[in-house]
Amino acid sequence: MPAMDWTPLKAVIDANESFLISSHVRPDADALGSELGMRAILLALGKQVSIVNASAPPANLQFMNPPGMILKLNESVTKATIPQHDVVIIVDTSAWQQLGAMADVIQASSAKRVVIDHHVSSDQLNALELKDVAAAATGELICEAAEEFGVTFDADAANWLYAAIATDTGWFRFPSTTARTMRIVAGLMDLGAIPHYVYNLVHEQSSLARVRLGGRVLARTQVEAEGRLAWIYADAKDMAETGAVPSDTEGLVNVCLTVGGAEAAFVAVELQTGQIKFSLRSRVPHNVAAVAEQFGGGGHKLASGATLPGPLPAAIDRIRAAFLTMLEPVPAVTTPPLT
């Protein structure tokens, strides 16, 4: 039995003909796989579909960027030339800020809105919200919707959705991984998903710049709170001297969390705009989504993100302070003696 009632989405699909799909800036594999999976569902049901994002896919996810399928705003298409649509489907985010320039496009449209997401953080998007925070990835939800609608994915879509779920679960090692997750993944493999092929494309095709940046940045790992917090940063100089780009920092925060005794970690990345992008991680019972929300970001309890204004040192100090507060020990409750 699916965890979600997909009847409202089916009603929207049946009542409309043209659909625009979008997701968050700097799309990860879950965002891209969910978009492509939703596109496959809509095409199978005879609908017109466009995918438009504010950001292009990173270099290591170009296999999830089939020619002509995912358009980049202000490059492949502009606000004025985006095809007319009846419905906007937003996947893998529930926050206006995370949509980047697409937020303005969506807010200006009179189209009905649908959100399909698994993140805890949420804004009021005035949408039909199909959210399951217990799902390991939005890709899981797309697979469930396809099953409910009687849609079968081809091998390409199966690989894209496998990538969506595998990456968002840390290759099935995060606590969010459930038996439900593994049953869905087994179904994708039956349809042609090849795990070693996907892993190779995502993690074993690094540029020399990415490798050099990782070595440089990880060499300056800082620990605080008696080793419970580990953090790193990558500034504009790091990017320029290694030839790397911000997406080359993906995954480094997880390396910080492997430091023995670390309960939380973050990486700060200085963008060309002068803004500072933070990726936040923690272990149970800490909640980095609550930290991210203090700065207009969001995500999961154990994996979230936020973007702060620069300069870099000031932004780091603000995030550090929030982390150190989160890690403060909870005062013991003293029970008064019985009299």
C-alpha positions in Angstrom: 0.0 0.0 0.0 1.4 3.4 -0.9 2.0 5.8 2.0 0.4 8.7 0.0 -3.0 9.2 -1.4 -2.3 10.0 -5.1 -6.0 10.5 -6.0 -5.7 14.4 -5.9 -2.7 14.4 -8.2 -4.5 12.1 -10.7 -7.5 14.4 -10.7 -5.3 17.4 -11.5 -3.5 15.5 -14.3 -6.8 14.3 -15.8 -8.3 17.8 -15.8 -5.3 19.6 -17.4 -3.1 19.2 -20.5 0.1 21.2 -20.1 2.6 20.9 -17.2 5.7 22.8 -16.1 8.1 20.9 -13.8 10.7 22.7 -11.7 12.9 22.1 -8.7 15.5 23.8 -6.5 18.6 25.7 -7.5 21.8 23.7 -7.8 19.7 20.6 -8.5 21.0 17.3 -7.0 20.2 13.8 -8.3 16.9 13.6 -6.3 15.7 16.9 -7.9 16.7 15.8 -11.4 15.5 12.2 -11.1 12.2 13.3 -9.7 11.7 15.8 -12.5 12.5 13.3 -15.2 10.4 10.6 -13.5 7.4 13.0 -13.3 7.9 14.0 -16.9 7.8 10.3 -17.9 4.6 9.8 -16.0 2.9 12.8 -17.6 4.0 11.9 -21.1 2.7 8.3 -20.6 -0.6 9.9 -19.7 -0.7 11.9 -22.9 0.2 15.3 -21.5 2.5 18.2 -22.7 5.5 18.7 -20.4 8.4 21.1 -20.0 11.1 21.1 -17.3 12.7 24.4 -16.5 15.2 25.1 -13.6 17.0 28.2 -12.4 20.3 26.2 -12.4 22.0 23.8 -14.7 22.8 20.2 -13.5 26.4 19.8 -12.1 29.1 18.2 -14.2 28.8 14.8 -12.4 25.1 14.6 -13.1 25.2 15.4 -16.8 23.9 11.8 -17.5 20.7 13.1 -15.9 20.5 16.0 -18.4 19.2 14.5 -21.7 19.4 16.9 -24.6 16.5 19.2 -24.7 14.7 17.7 -21.7 15.8 20.1 -18.9 15.8 23.8 -19.8 17.8 26.4 -17.9 16.0 29.7 -17.3 17.6 32.7 -19.1 19.7 30.4 -21.2 17.6 27.8 -23.0 14.4 29.7 -22.3 13.3 33.0 -20.8 10.4 34.0 -18.6 8.6 35.3 -21.7 9.3 32.2 -23.8 8.4 29.4 -21.3 5.6 27.4 -22.9 2.1 28.1 -21.6 1.1 25.6 -18.9 -2.0 24.7 -16.9 -0.1 23.3 -13.9 3.3 23.8 -12.2 4.7 20.8 -10.4 7.5 21.6 -8.0 9.5 18.6 -6.8 12.0 18.1 -4.0 11.5 21.5 -2.3 8.7 23.4 -0.6 10.5 26.7 -0.2 10.4 29.8 -2.4 14.0 30.7 -1.7 15.3 27.4 -3.0 13.6 27.9 -6.4 15.9 30.8 -7.2 14.8 32.8 -10.3 12.0 30.2 -11.0 10.2 31.5 -7.9 9.3 34.7 -9.8 8.1 32.8 -12.9 5.9 30.5 -10.8 4.5 33.3 -8.7 3.6 35.3 -11.8 1.8 32.4 -13.4 -1.9 31.7 -12.9 -1.3 28.0 -13.2 -2.4 25.6 -10.5 0.5 24.5 -8.3 1.4 21.1 -7.0 4.3 20.3 -4.6 5.8 16.8 -4.3 8.4 16.7 -1.6 9.9 14.9 1.4 11.6 17.7 3.2 10.6 18.9 6.6 11.0 22.6 5.9 8.1 24.3 4.1 6.8 27.7 2.9 3.2 28.5 2.0 3.4 27.9 -1.8 -0.4 27.9 -2.2 -0.2 24.5 -3.8 -1.7 21.0 -3.6 1.0 19.6 -1.3 1.9 16.0 -1.6 4.5 15.6 1.1 5.8 12.6 3.0 8.7 13.4 5.3 9.2 9.7 6.1 10.1 9.1 2.5 13.9 8.7 1.9 13.8 10.7 -1.3 11.3 12.5 -3.5 12.2 9.9 -6.1 10.5 7.3 -3.9 7.3 9.3 -4.1 7.5 9.6 -7.9 8.0 5.8 -8.1 4.9 5.3 -6.0 2.8 7.7 -8.1 3.9 5.9 -11.2 2.8 2.5 -9.7 -0.6 4.0 -8.7 -1.1 5.4 -12.2 -0.1 2.2 -14.0 3.0 3.8 -15.6 6.1 1.8 -16.2 9.5 3.5 -16.6 12.1 2.7 -19.3 15.7 1.8 -18.4 16.9 5.4 -18.6 14.2 6.7 -16.2 14.9 3.7 -13.9 18.6 4.7 -13.7 17.7 8.4 -13.1 15.3 7.5 -10.3 17.8 5.0 -8.8 20.3 7.8 -8.7 17.7 10.0 -7.0 17.1 7.6 -4.2 20.6 6.2 -3.8 22.2 9.6 -3.5 19.6 11.0 -1.0 20.1 7.9 1.2 23.9 8.1 1.1 23.9 4.9 -1.0 21.4 3.3 1.5 23.4 4.0 4.7 21.4 6.9 6.1 18.7 6.2 8.8 16.0 7.3 6.3 16.6 4.1 4.3 13.7 1.7 4.9 12.4 -1.6 3.6 10.0 0.5 1.5 13.1 2.2 0.0 14.7 -1.1 -0.9 11.5 -2.6 -2.4 11.2 0.5 -4.7 14.9 0.2 -5.7 14.5 -3.5 -6.4 11.6 -2.6 -8.7 13.8 0.0 -10.5 16.5 -2.7 -11.0 13.9 -4.9 -12.5 13.2 -2.1 -15.0 16.9 -1.8 -16.0 18.6 0.3 -13.4 22.3 -0.6 -13.0 23.7 0.3 -9.6 27.4 0.1 -10.4 26.8 2.1 -13.6 25.0 4.9 -11.7 27.6 5.0 -8.9 30.4 5.3 -11.4 28.8 8.2 -13.2 28.0 10.1 -10.0 31.2 9.5 -7.9 33.9 8.1 -10.1 34.2 10.7 -12.9 35.7 13.6 -10.8 37.6 16.3 -12.5 41.2 17.0 -11.4 40.0 20.3 -10.1 37.4 18.7 -7.9 40.1 16.3 -6.4 42.5 19.1 -5.8 39.8 21.3 -4.2 38.8 18.4 -1.9 42.4 17.9 -0.7 43.0 21.6 -0.1 39.7 22.2 1.8 39.8 19.0 3.9 43.3 19.8 5.0 41.9 22.7 7.0 39.2 20.8 8.8 38.4 22.5 12.1 36.8 20.8 15.2 35.1 22.4 18.1 32.9 21.5 21.0 35.3 18.8 22.1 35.3 17.3 18.6 31.5 17.2 18.3 31.5 19.8 15.5 33.7 19.6 12.4 33.7 22.2 9.6 35.5 23.4 6.5 35.2 26.2 4.0 36.0 26.9 0.4 36.6 30.5 -0.6 36.8 32.3 -4.0 40.6 31.9 -3.9 40.3 28.2 -3.6 38.0 28.0 -6.5 40.2 30.2 -8.7 43.4 28.5 -7.9 42.1 24.9 -8.4 39.8 25.7 -11.3 36.9 24.2 -9.3 33.3 25.2 -9.2 30.9 25.3 -6.2 29.3 22.0 -7.1 32.7 20.4 -6.7 32.3 20.7 -2.9 29.3 18.3 -2.9 30.0 15.5 -0.5 32.8 17.1 1.4 30.6 17.8 4.4 29.9 14.1 4.7 33.7 13.5 5.0 33.8 16.0 7.9 31.1 14.0 9.6 33.3 10.9 9.5 35.7 12.5 12.0 35.6 10.3 15.1 33.2 11.8 17.7 31.7 14.3 15.3 28.0 14.8 15.8 27.5 17.6 13.3 29.4 19.2 10.4 29.1 22.0 7.9 30.9 23.3 4.8 30.8 26.9 3.8 31.3 27.8 0.1 31.8 31.3 -1.2 29.8 31.8 -4.4 30.7 34.3 -7.2 27.7 36.4 -6.1 29.4 37.0 -2.7 26.8 34.8 -1.0 27.9 31.9 1.2 26.3 28.5 0.6 26.2 26.2 3.6 25.6 22.4 3.6 24.7 21.2 7.1 24.8 17.7 8.5 24.2 16.0 11.8 23.6 12.7 13.6 20.6 11.7 15.6 19.3 13.4 17.8 20.4 16.8 16.4 18.2 18.7 13.9 20.1 20.8 11.4 16.9 21.7 9.6 16.1 23.9 12.6 19.5 25.5 12.2 19.0 26.1 8.5 15.5 27.6 9.0 17.1 30.3 11.2 18.8 31.6 8.1 16.0 31.1 5.6 17.1 27.6 4.5 15.8 24.2 5.3 15.8 20.5 4.4 16.0 17.4 6.6 16.7 17.0 10.2 20.1 15.4 9.4 20.9 17.1 6.1 20.0 20.7 5.3 21.3 23.8 3.6 21.1 27.6 3.8 22.6 30.6 1.9 23.8 33.6 3.9 25.2 37.0 2.8 28.9 37.4 3.0 31.6 38.1 3.9 32.7 34.6 4.5 34.1 34.9 8.1 31.0 36.6 9.3 28.7 34.1 7.8 30.8 31.2 9.2 30.6 32.8 12.7 26.8 33.0 12.5 26.5 29.3 11.5 29.1 28.2 14.1 27.2 30.0 16.8 23.9 28.2 15.8 25.7 24.8 15.7 27.3 25.3 19.1 23.9 26.3 20.6 22.4 23.1 19.0 25.1 21.0 20.5 24.8 22.4 24.0 24.0 19.7 26.5 20.4 19.6 27.6 20.2 20.6 31.3 19.4 17.6 33.6 15.9 17.7 35.1 16.2 17.6 38.9 13.4 15.8 40.6 12.6 17.2 44.0 12.8 14.7 46.8 9.6 13.2 48.0 8.3 14.6 51.3 
